[in-house]
């Protein structure tokens, strides 16, 4: 198993949101990178003050293609770890045969997984109800961040992470998610029955408002007809920004152990190949 990891952040954030996980896995001996989404190559403060208008034209396909081009240029297929919309990107990349294994944290669900909850609608209402919102760059207020990302965090941490991580976002991706069943291009589709897909671990936070845990469970259940390894774990008391929440080390350790098991399985297969 490779010792390279590519972290893919989610909507409203930058790669800085992975700072705790990157430090943890680097100490474990992994070479880590966290490429930005398109038009994110500035500091958080600069992005807030001077958001590139081109961001409004970025959708799900452009994002997945962006990361595919980065990863295919690497010397070996890395492990992919994605949060929220980054988790959806990881699922799509694995489906394309990109990456050696994937981990998703509170992943946005692909097309076909029912994700219609009151908390989800409330979390996304300001974006979806804005006139021509699919053609605009959107912003997230602090109260919206509190509800959607950090509903179980202390107030001081909520403010700290809002100031440190949150940036304007393309509105297009939210409409592609909300109306995926009507999209003739199926830009957030995944082949759940792909038997050749690399191993996948889906992680959910029990108290997540933006991607409730049962949606992640349903996402996991949609892979039941695939022979590719698929695993699921739910962490109690966690909100959407679980990789920054107190106790994040428990999640990082769980992922590290899962990757170690994959590495041991790969070694066992090399030492004792199964005859065909």
Secondary structure, 3 states (H helix, E strand, C coil): CCCEEEEECCCCCCHHHHHHHHHHHHHCCCEEECCCCCCCCCCHHHHHHCCCHHHHHCCHHHHHHHHHHHHHCCCCCCEEEEECHHHHHHHHHHHCCCCCEEEEECCCCCCCCCCCCHHHHHHHHHHHCCCCHHHCEECCCHHHHHHHCCCCCCHHHHHHHHHHHCCCEECHHHHHHHCHHHCCCCCCCCCCCCCCCCEEEEEEECCCCCCCHHHHHHHHHCCCCCCCCEEEEEECCCCCCCCCCCCHHHHHHHHHHHHHHHHHHHHHHHHCCCCC
